[in-house]
Amino acid sequence: MSQLRRAQISALGTYVPPRLLTNADLEKMVDTNDQWIRERTGIRERHIVEKGIATSDLAVEAAKIALAERGIEASDLDAILVATVTPDMFFPSTACLVQHKLGAKNVWGFDLSAACSAFVYALQTGAQFVASGAHDKVLVIGADVMSSIIDYTDRATCVIFGDGAGAVLIEPAQDDSLGIIDFIHEIDGSGACSLYMPGGGSLNPSTHETVDKKMHYVHQDGGAVFKFAVRKMADLCDQILTRNNLKGSDIDAFIPHQANQRIITATADRLKMRPESVIINIDRYGNTTAGTNIGSGTNTVLVNAALANLPAGRICYYRMVAFNGVGSAFGAAAFFQTVPPPRFAGFATQPDGAFQMQFTGASNLAYEVQASTNLINWTVLGNAASSTNGLYLYLDSDATNYSFRFYRVSSP
């Protein structure tokens, strides 16, 4: 058996519809208020589609951005995987519709339905296609139009969900210094009755009765889901950390499913993660289900959020990134390793009193560097090129307590 290749995310794209549904809007629709929503979920607004916009439309927009970022055509793809619980229709698959709209000739694909964990499931599925050598370019999309299955008279669910999509391109890693290194996936159908949509399937086909009983909307036992999610999200992350001889504090970016801010913070606290490593954007997007995991379960929207404070084209170099997704009947976690940033190698005092700080890093790369000290807060220090001898920075002698962020710009 040939050795497996390591798979990596080589490009990403995210898309949310422009229409906003704020907490103030919901106050006019159901018995709720902004304070109640924020305290229980952390959400202040979410995006929802206009009438006639389908999941495939959101998926295509996200896919176009990812393809453009990588500089390839849709016809260069080998496969398209669409993670969604709100397909345009039962069949053909949303992946087929996306393939047609993108003009991706000679490409195959399929849908994957796992609700809030769907993106990390699809991501791992795509990664295995690449790792095995079966494919070189797999497009993985998480997309949901949750507003199509939400009862906007039910305050327990309508305040939570939004619409969105994200796409990542999976390709072989150039070497073992980056890529997906481990994963854990589980399903547990015992909790199905706590979060489900009962109508429309073979058990309860669509009838006037199922419509009258609102069986085509999301039904949720919020308390049961909360307890399960807090326990399972932390358990899976703890398992994969232990298996790789790591601690929560070793994680540079934790990208959890954006189900509820209290669930996220409870998980991070239990794992003793550094607060700055926990990426949260539920306040602006709500729970977009498969679209929330790029990294939710995207939460695809989240990866862009993690990079939102960077100039265009900058890539943040995280050493360890953890993605996580969980729902009432299933859980998932995946680990990612990226190229580590330059490492501190020593410093010397210059005649003018400034410090010369040396870092060892990948040779022949240019970096943009930010520093946080007792005098400045994440101030861009400028570009610096590393060489075989290391990367050098000069800082004011009055500053102490240095912290650094490195962003690859380009080859110099």
C-alpha positions as CSV (number, residue, x, y, z in Angstrom):
1,M,0.0,0.0,0.0
2,S,1.4,3.4,-1.0
3,Q,2.1,6.0,1.7
4,L,-0.7,8.5,2.2
5,R,-0.1,12.1,1.3
6,R,-0.8,14.9,3.6
7,A,-3.7,17.1,2.6
8,Q,-3.9,20.9,3.1
9,I,-6.4,23.8,2.6
10,S,-4.9,25.8,-0.2
11,A,-7.7,28.4,-0.7
12,L,-10.9,29.5,0.9
13,G,-14.0,31.6,0.1
14,T,-16.9,32.7,2.1
15,Y,-20.3,34.3,1.3
16,V,-23.3,35.6,3.2
17,P,-26.3,37.2,1.7
18,P,-26.4,41.0,2.2
19,R,-29.8,41.1,4.0
20,L,-29.5,41.5,7.8
21,L,-31.9,40.3,10.4
22,T,-31.1,42.1,13.6
23,N,-32.3,41.4,17.2
24,A,-34.3,44.6,16.9
25,D,-36.1,43.1,13.9
26,L,-36.9,39.9,15.8
27,E,-38.3,42.0,18.7
28,K,-41.1,43.0,16.3
29,M,-41.7,39.3,15.3
30,V,-41.7,37.3,18.5
31,D,-41.7,37.8,22.2
32,T,-38.0,38.5,22.7
33,N,-35.5,41.3,23.2
34,D,-31.9,42.1,22.4
35,Q,-30.7,41.6,25.9
36,W,-32.4,38.1,26.2
37,I,-30.9,37.0,22.9
38,R,-27.4,38.3,23.6
39,E,-27.2,36.8,27.1
40,R,-28.3,33.4,25.9
41,T,-26.6,33.1,22.5
42,G,-24.2,36.0,22.0
43,I,-25.9,36.9,18.7
44,R,-26.8,40.4,17.7
45,E,-27.5,39.9,14.0
46,R,-27.6,37.3,11.3
47,H,-27.8,37.2,7.4
48,I,-30.7,35.7,5.6
49,V,-31.5,35.3,1.9
50,E,-34.1,37.1,-0.2
51,K,-36.9,35.0,-1.6
52,G,-35.8,32.8,-4.5
53,I,-32.2,32.4,-3.3
54,A,-31.2,28.8,-2.7
55,T,-28.4,27.0,-1.0
56,S,-26.6,26.3,-4.3
57,D,-26.5,30.1,-5.0
58,L,-24.7,30.8,-1.8
59,A,-22.4,27.8,-2.4
60,V,-21.5,29.0,-5.9
61,E,-20.5,32.5,-4.6
62,A,-18.2,31.0,-2.0
63,A,-16.8,28.6,-4.5
64,K,-16.0,31.3,-7.0
65,I,-14.0,33.3,-4.3
66,A,-12.0,30.2,-3.4
67,L,-11.2,29.3,-7.0
68,A,-10.2,32.9,-7.7
69,E,-7.9,33.0,-4.7
70,R,-6.2,29.8,-5.9
71,G,-6.1,31.1,-9.5
72,I,-7.7,28.0,-11.1
73,E,-10.8,27.3,-13.1
74,A,-13.7,25.2,-12.0
75,S,-12.8,22.7,-14.7
76,D,-9.5,22.0,-12.9
77,L,-11.4,20.4,-10.0
78,D,-11.7,16.7,-9.5
79,A,-14.6,16.6,-7.1
80,I,-17.1,18.9,-5.4
81,L,-18.5,18.0,-1.9
82,V,-21.4,20.0,-0.6
83,A,-22.2,19.8,3.1
84,T,-25.8,21.0,3.7
85,V,-29.0,20.2,5.6
86,T,-31.0,22.6,3.3
87,P,-30.5,21.3,-0.2
88,D,-32.2,23.1,-3.0
89,M,-34.3,19.9,-3.4
90,F,-34.1,16.2,-2.6
91,F,-32.6,15.5,-6.0
92,P,-30.6,16.2,-8.0
93,S,-28.0,16.9,-5.3
94,T,-26.9,20.4,-4.6
95,A,-23.4,19.4,-5.6
96,C,-24.8,18.7,-9.1
97,L,-26.4,22.1,-9.2
98,V,-23.2,23.8,-8.1
99,Q,-21.2,21.8,-10.6
100,H,-23.5,23.0,-13.4
101,K,-23.5,26.7,-12.3
102,L,-19.7,26.7,-12.0
103,G,-19.2,25.1,-15.3
104,A,-17.0,22.4,-13.8
105,K,-17.0,19.9,-16.6
106,N,-16.0,16.3,-15.9
107,V,-16.2,16.7,-12.2
108,W,-18.1,14.4,-9.8
109,G,-19.5,15.1,-6.4
110,F,-22.2,14.6,-3.8
111,D,-24.0,16.1,-0.9
112,L,-23.3,15.3,2.8
113,S,-26.0,15.8,5.4
114,A,-24.8,16.1,9.0
115,A,-26.2,19.5,10.0
116,C,-23.8,21.3,12.3
117,S,-21.0,18.8,11.9
118,A,-21.4,18.5,8.1
119,F,-18.5,20.8,7.2
120,V,-15.8,19.0,9.2
121,Y,-17.2,15.7,8.0
122,A,-17.0,16.8,4.4
123,L,-13.6,18.4,5.0
124,Q,-12.2,15.1,6.2
125,T,-13.9,13.2,3.4
126,G,-12.3,15.5,0.8
127,A,-8.9,15.3,2.6
128,Q,-9.0,11.5,2.4
129,F,-9.6,11.7,-1.4
130,V,-6.4,13.8,-1.6
131,A,-4.4,11.8,0.9
132,S,-5.1,8.5,-0.9
133,G,-3.9,10.0,-4.2
134,A,-7.3,9.5,-5.8
135,H,-7.7,13.3,-6.4
136,D,-5.5,16.4,-6.4
137,K,-8.1,19.1,-6.1
138,V,-11.3,18.7,-4.1
139,L,-13.6,21.6,-3.5
140,V,-15.4,21.3,-0.1
141,I,-18.4,23.6,0.5
142,G,-20.5,24.1,3.6
143,A,-23.7,26.0,2.8
144,D,-27.1,26.3,4.4
145,V,-30.2,28.5,4.0
146,M,-31.5,27.9,7.5
147,S,-34.1,30.6,7.1
148,S,-36.0,28.2,4.8
149,I,-36.7,25.7,7.7
150,I,-37.0,28.1,10.6
151,D,-40.4,29.0,12.2
152,Y,-40.2,32.8,12.8
153,T,-42.9,32.5,15.4
154,D,-40.7,30.2,17.6
155,R,-38.3,32.4,19.6
156,A,-36.4,29.3,20.7
157,T,-35.0,28.8,17.2
158,C,-35.5,31.9,15.1
159,V,-33.0,33.9,17.1
160,I,-30.2,31.4,16.5
161,F,-29.9,30.6,12.8
162,G,-28.6,32.5,9.8
163,D,-27.7,31.8,6.2
164,G,-24.2,31.5,4.8
165,A,-21.7,29.5,2.9
166,G,-18.0,28.8,2.7
167,A,-15.7,26.8,0.5
168,V,-12.2,25.4,0.8
169,L,-9.9,23.8,-1.8
170,I,-8.1,20.7,-0.6
171,E,-4.8,19.8,-2.3
172,P,-1.7,17.8,-1.5
173,A,0.6,19.5,0.9
174,Q,4.1,20.4,-0.4
175,D,5.7,18.7,2.6
176,D,4.8,17.5,6.0
177,S,5.2,20.8,7.7
178,L,1.5,21.7,7.1
179,G,-1.8,20.0,6.6
180,I,-4.4,17.9,8.4
181,I,-2.7,15.7,11.0
182,D,-5.6,14.0,12.9
183,F,-9.3,13.8,13.3
184,I,-12.0,12.3,15.5
185,H,-15.6,11.8,14.3
186,E,-18.6,10.3,16.0
187,I,-22.3,10.0,15.6
188,D,-24.8,9.4,18.4
189,G,-28.4,9.0,17.2
190,S,-29.8,8.8,20.8
191,G,-30.2,12.6,20.8
192,A,-32.0,12.8,17.5
193,C,-35.3,13.9,19.2
194,S,-33.6,16.9,20.7
195,L,-32.7,18.6,17.4
196,Y,-34.5,17.6,14.2
197,M,-37.0,18.4,11.5
198,P,-39.7,15.7,11.5
199,G,-41.6,16.4,8.3
200,G,-40.8,15.9,4.6
201,G,-38.9,12.5,4.7
202,S,-40.1,9.0,4.2
203,L,-41.4,8.7,7.8
204,N,-43.6,11.8,7.6
205,P,-44.1,12.7,3.9
206,S,-45.4,16.2,3.1
207,T,-49.1,16.5,3.6
208,H,-51.5,19.3,4.7
209,E,-51.3,17.8,8.2
210,T,-47.5,18.0,8.4
211,V,-47.6,21.6,7.2
212,D,-50.3,22.5,9.7
213,K,-48.3,20.9,12.5
214,K,-45.2,22.8,11.5
215,M,-43.3,19.6,11.0
216,H,-41.1,21.2,8.2
217,Y,-39.3,23.5,10.7
218,V,-36.4,22.9,13.0
219,H,-37.5,21.6,16.4
220,Q,-35.1,21.9,19.2
221,D,-34.8,21.1,22.9
222,G,-32.4,23.9,23.8
223,G,-31.4,22.7,27.2
224,A,-30.6,19.1,26.0
225,V,-28.6,20.4,23.1
226,F,-26.7,22.8,25.3
227,K,-25.7,20.1,27.8
228,F,-24.7,17.7,25.1
229,A,-22.7,20.2,23.1
230,V,-20.7,21.5,26.0
231,R,-19.8,18.0,27.1
232,K,-19.1,16.5,23.6
233,M,-17.3,19.4,22.1
234,A,-14.8,19.4,25.0
235,D,-14.5,15.6,25.2
236,L,-13.6,15.2,21.5
237,C,-11.1,18.1,21.6
238,D,-9.5,16.7,24.8
239,Q,-9.2,13.2,23.2
240,I,-7.4,14.5,20.1
241,L,-5.2,16.8,22.2
242,T,-4.2,13.9,24.4
243,R,-3.6,11.6,21.4
244,N,-1.2,14.2,20.0
245,N,0.6,15.0,23.3
246,L,-0.8,18.5,23.3
247,K,-2.7,20.8,25.7
248,G,-5.4,23.4,25.0
249,S,-2.8,26.1,25.6
250,D,-0.8,24.8,22.6
251,I,-3.6,25.7,20.2
252,D,-3.0,29.0,18.3
253,A,-6.5,29.1,16.7
254,F,-9.6,27.3,17.9
255,I,-12.3,27.5,15.3
256,P,-15.5,26.0,16.9
257,H,-18.9,25.5,15.5
258,Q,-20.8,28.7,16.2
259,A,-23.8,27.3,17.9
260,N,-23.9,29.4,21.1
261,Q,-21.3,31.7,22.6
262,R,-21.7,30.1,26.0
263,I,-21.0,26.7,24.6
264,I,-17.8,28.0,23.0
265,T,-16.5,29.7,26.1
266,A,-17.4,26.8,28.3
267,T,-15.5,24.4,26.0
268,A,-12.4,26.7,25.8
269,D,-12.4,27.2,29.6
270,R,-12.5,23.4,30.2
271,L,-9.6,22.9,27.8
272,K,-7.7,25.8,29.3
273,M,-7.3,27.5,26.0
274,R,-5.8,31.0,25.7
275,P,-8.7,33.4,25.2
276,E,-7.0,35.1,22.2
277,S,-6.9,31.7,20.4
278,V,-10.7,31.2,20.5
279,I,-12.3,32.6,17.3
280,I,-15.9,33.8,17.7
281,N,-18.1,35.5,15.2
282,I,-21.5,34.2,16.2
283,D,-22.5,37.8,17.2
284,R,-22.5,38.8,13.5
285,Y,-23.6,35.7,11.7
286,G,-25.5,33.5,14.1
287,N,-25.5,29.7,13.6
288,T,-25.2,29.0,9.8
289,T,-25.0,25.2,10.4
290,A,-22.7,23.7,7.7
291,G,-21.7,27.1,6.7
292,T,-20.4,28.0,10.2
293,N,-17.5,25.6,10.3
294,I,-14.5,26.6,8.5
295,G,-15.0,26.3,9.9
296,S,-18.3,26.3,12.5
297,G,-18.6,22.5,12.4
298,T,-16.5,25.9,8.9
299,N,-16.9,27.2,10.1
300,T,-16.1,28.6,6.7
301,V,-17.1,32.1,7.6
302,L,-14.7,31.9,10.6
303,V,-11.5,31.4,8.8
304,N,-12.1,34.8,7.0
305,A,-13.0,36.2,10.4
306,A,-9.6,35.1,11.8
307,L,-7.9,36.9,8.9
308,A,-10.2,39.9,8.7
309,N,-7.8,42.2,10.5
310,L,-5.1,41.5,7.9
311,P,-4.4,43.4,4.7
312,A,-5.5,41.5,1.6
313,G,-3.2,38.6,0.7
314,R,-1.7,38.1,4.1
315,I,-1.6,34.6,5.5
316,C,-1.4,34.2,9.2
317,Y,1.0,31.5,10.2
318,Y,-0.6,29.4,13.0
319,R,1.2,26.5,14.4
320,M,-1.8,24.5,15.5
321,V,-5.4,25.1,14.4
322,A,-8.4,23.1,15.8
323,F,-11.8,22.9,14.0
324,N,-14.8,21.5,15.9
325,G,-18.4,20.8,15.1
326,V,-21.1,19.3,17.3
327,G,-24.9,18.7,17.1
328,S,-27.5,16.9,19.2
329,A,-26.9,13.6,17.5
330,F,-23.3,13.8,16.3
331,G,-19.9,15.3,17.2
332,A,-16.7,16.0,15.3
333,A,-13.3,17.5,15.7
334,A,-10.3,17.9,13.4
335,F,-6.8,19.1,13.9
336,F,-4.7,21.1,11.5
337,Q,-1.0,22.0,11.5
338,T,0.3,24.9,9.5
339,V,3.8,26.2,8.9
340,P,5.1,27.5,12.2
341,P,6.1,31.2,12.4
342,P,9.7,32.2,12.8
343,R,11.2,31.2,16.2
344,F,13.0,33.6,18.5
345,A,16.7,32.8,18.4
346,G,18.2,35.6,20.5
347,F,18.8,39.3,20.8
348,A,21.6,41.8,21.2
349,T,21.7,45.5,22.2
350,Q,22.7,47.9,19.5
351,P,24.9,51.0,20.1
352,D,21.9,53.2,19.8
353,G,20.1,51.3,22.6
354,A,17.7,49.4,20.3
355,F,17.4,45.7,20.4
356,Q,18.3,43.5,17.5
357,M,16.1,40.4,17.7
358,Q,16.9,37.4,15.7
359,F,14.3,34.8,14.5
360,T,14.9,31.6,12.6
361,G,12.4,30.9,9.9
362,A,11.8,29.6,6.5
363,S,14.4,31.0,4.2
364,N,13.6,33.2,1.1
365,L,10.3,34.4,2.5
366,A,9.2,37.9,3.3
367,Y,7.1,38.6,6.3
368,E,5.0,41.4,7.6
369,V,5.5,41.7,11.4
370,Q,3.3,43.1,14.1
371,A,4.4,43.5,17.7
372,S,2.6,44.0,21.0
373,T,4.6,45.6,23.8
374,N,3.9,47.6,26.9
375,L,4.2,50.7,24.7
376,I,2.3,49.7,21.5
377,N,-0.6,47.4,20.7
378,W,-0.2,45.3,17.6
379,T,1.6,47.9,15.6
380,V,2.8,46.9,12.2
381,L,6.6,47.2,12.2
382,G,6.9,46.7,8.5
383,N,8.2,44.1,6.1
384,A,11.3,42.0,6.7
385,A,13.0,39.3,4.7
386,S,14.3,36.2,6.2
387,S,17.4,34.5,5.0
388,T,19.4,31.4,5.8
389,N,20.8,33.4,8.7
390,G,17.4,34.3,10.2
391,L,15.0,37.2,10.4
392,Y,16.1,40.4,12.2
393,L,13.9,43.0,13.8
394,Y,14.9,46.3,15.5
395,L,12.7,47.5,18.4
396,D,12.8,50.5,20.7
397,S,14.8,49.9,23.8
398,D,12.1,51.2,26.1
399,A,9.6,48.6,25.2
400,T,9.3,45.3,27.1
401,N,7.0,42.2,27.1
402,Y,7.2,41.6,23.4
403,S,4.6,39.5,21.5
404,F,4.8,39.0,17.7
405,R,2.6,38.0,14.8
406,F,4.1,37.0,11.5
407,Y,2.3,37.1,8.2
408,R,3.8,35.8,5.0
409,V,3.6,38.4,2.3
410,S,5.4,36.8,-0.7
411,S,8.8,35.6,-1.8
412,P,11.1,38.6,-1.8
